[in-house]
Amino acid sequence: MDLGPAVVGGWSVEGGFLTSGARAPVTPAELAAVSAALAGRPPADVLAWAARRFPGRVVFATGFGAEGCVLIDVIARHLLPIDLVTVDTGLLFDETYALWRRLEERYGVVIQAVRPEQTVHQQAQAHGDRLWERDPDRCCALRKLSPLKALLAGREAWVTAIRREQTQLRAQASVIEVEPLHGLVKVNPLLGWTSAEVAAHVRAHDVPVNPLHERGYPSIGCAPCTSPVAPGEDPRAGRWRGREKTECGLHARRPSLPAQPGLAADMEAGAP
């Protein structure tokens, strides 16, 4: 898709990116127009738009899946001013922690850790041992969703590595959209990519990825709730195996937590 010299949602297209000389309130109409214009564009273009539209207030929260590693590679190689963070639940695989260190060394970046209020031991004292086995939704809320809320506080845009083909929920997403849980803008640069495209980028740029992928773990989360996937199974079948649960809640599409007031108010005021 050739953006060309044009104006999209009030933003002029220069050098392949959507740019503006002044900050303006975010509106749903702008996001829809920009999302349509950026659909099919390279991830670097999508990320560059976000970095320019929300300078100093864009964050990429990675879970160290192959897609997340691809985005770290793109952000680092293009020197994009996007903060890199991760939610360290305290229950990640040893291989994931090793990959974290390897990515920092390879790209010369710092991936900041955000952690739950309670250690795993403190959570066991408060809620009983191995909460993830008895109430995985509660465990995810304590160890992932609450830290994410703190991570996103004061931000205006959240970059994710989700892809449409991963789940039915993610298939409903747009490249640029309103994030309903926290009232900010969600940026999904890899949304239209296939798993083959992710693998091709990893090979082409020698991107470090989790060695567990080669051991039957296409989707990797916390160690107690992730198991290998057999040939022919859905790639996410190893997440919370034996339960209907397929998402930790980070990418839910219904509001269940208070939105950040400033940006949410801007969007509401600009709604048609």
Secondary structure, 3 states (H helix, E strand, C coil): CCCCCCEECCEEEECCEEECCCCCCCCHHHHHHHHHHHCCCCHHHHHHHHHHHCCCCEEEECCCCHHHHHHHHHHHHCCCCCEEEEECCCCECHHHHHHHHHHHHHHCCCCEEECCCCCHHHHHHHHCCCHHHHCHHHHHHHHHHHHHHHHHCCCCEEECCCCCCCCCCHHHCCCEEEECCCCEEEECCCCCCCHHHHHHHHHHHCCCCCHHHHHCCCCCCEHHHECCCCCCCCCCCCECCCCCCCCCCCCCCCCCCCCCHHHHHHHHHHCC
